[in-house]
Amino acid sequence: MRWIVIPLTGIVLITLTACGASEEERFARSAESMEQVARTVKADTKSADEPRQIGLFEFTSIYRYEDLVYFQLSPRAGVDPYGYVWSPKGEPVDSPDDAAAQSFEHVQGPWYRWSESW
């Protein structure tokens, strides 16, 4: 039985290492850097169209809309915009004036996961 446990343990460790950090771990390691950026984004500005590496994430767009700062992750084909929102004044609310439906899920502190559906 021992001859199976040792190789099996090695395979499990290699698999976990190869998969990399989960999104939650990446966020935890990146939140401080993301907040520093969020505090500097001016009203009604959008970042350049080139991807920007912050912490362990690559964002395609970072912009402020009212009191919220959006960090959009790289879109995949057929996937609506998604990413994180920094909302220091409380839980964000979907605007009824917006054509896209937005959803927000609390992560920690002023941070929310965000997605849009058209």
Buried (B, 14 or more C-beta within 10 A) or exposed (E): EEEEEEEEEEEEEEEEEEEEEEEEEBBBEBBEBBBEBBEEBEEEEEBEEEEBEBBBBEBBBBBBBEEBBBBBBEEEEEEEBBBBBBBEEEEBEEEEEEEEEBEBEEBEEBBBBBBBEE
